[in-house]
Amino acid sequence: MNIDGVTTGIVLDHIEAGKSMEIYELLKLDRLDCSVAIIQNADSTKYGKKDIIKIDEDIPLDFAALGYLDNKITVNRVHNHELVEKLHLELPHELVDIIACNNPRCITSVEPSIVQKFKLVNPDTKEYHCIYCDSEYHR
């Protein structure tokens, strides 16, 4: 299969196989007026299989949300067919309005206008805690 390269835009590489549609929805890529290619289950020497998303436009990205969904993603920015920036994501230390607290007694359940904030407490298990009620959330 042959998918053209990106002239100016973004290539999200090393996505865990099967997660590209979740990222597509998170970034609302269906709302873009440019070409978007999703490659699933591509061979990878490092991971076995991987997904890739190619976006033929340089758009703003939520790095915290991407790092939360899959912290092994590589973000490649391309301009005039040249790689101009390569970023390796990490688990974010804080999540803002990415996940919601499931504790019915949390202030965020009673006051929906309050921003949902979580802090990373254990990077090995990807465990986050609500900053308001300290409820656990695992990815």
Buried (B, 14 or more C-beta within 10 A) or exposed (E): EEEEEBEBBBBBBBBBBEBBEBBBEBBEBEEBEEBBEBBBEBEBEEBEEBBBBBBBBBEEBBBBBBBBBBBBBBBBBBEEEEEEEEBEBEBBEEBBEBBBBEBEEBEBBEEEEEEBBBBBBEEEEBBBBBBBEEBBBEE
